[in-house]
């Protein structure tokens, strides 16, 4: 699976902020403590959507990469 610049940048940000990262086909999953961010990629550089979970409870959904960056900086 080829990693695009956007996807790579999100992965790097997650690692810099202490998130564990795993790839599951079209999705990137970031976990840290009881928080989880799941990003589903569409094509090579756009996301279909992303969800934020806190203590396994769904908290928020977005289609904006800037919001994903905000979550990973928490």
Order of alpha helices (4+ residues) and beta strands (2+ residues): alpha-beta-beta-beta-beta-beta-alpha
